[in-house]
Amino acid sequence: MKQDKALLEYNGQAQWQVVYQLLYPFSDRVVISLNPSQAEEWKLDNKYNLVVDNPAFQNHGPLTGLLSVSEAYPNTAVFLLACDYPLLRIEHLKYLDEHRSSEYDVVCFQIGGQPEPLISIFEVPAMRKINHFFQAGNDSIRQFIQSASAKMVVCNDSVALTNVNTEEEYQQFQTRIQ
């Protein structure tokens, strides 16, 4: 996609703002992870908790943001939600949150028997382990979840897990919601 997916608008609102609002009921400190160019271009005010990707973690996909947030907020669980799921609603996140348990390091949705890593809750022990996982040369959040003590739950609305990654998918989605 030739544009920042977080800035795509659905129903007149940028998707990063939708994600921020979705996560707010789960924490009084919602953190927005940005790469350096986003931090420069977005020019968000100080009312948001922003974490710019640490250069030590750059070029490792979504794991870059997760590790950067972990470094900025150590000993904190992370509710990871990517910005390319425009059909996701608060009830889906509540359902995921209800499955948290001290038995598991991670709880996430599953699609086709595979973890959906970009809609996941990483408990504090998982955040410690994922740093070791990265130091060992790994950078796939999905592989981390598969190797961790994880609870994968089936979303009762699988359409909500539809992600938009290409310009074509975005245009098709816009046509559907109008």
Secondary structure, DSSP 8 states (H G I E B T S, - for coil): --S-GGG-EETTEEHHHHHHHHHGGG-S--EEEE-HHHHHHH---TTSEEEE--GGG-SSTHHHHHHHHHHHSTT--EEEE-S--TT--HHHHHHHHHT--TT-SEEEEEETTEEEEEEEEE-HHHHHHHHHHHHTT---HHHHHHHS-EEEEE-S-GGGG----SHHHHHHHHHHH-
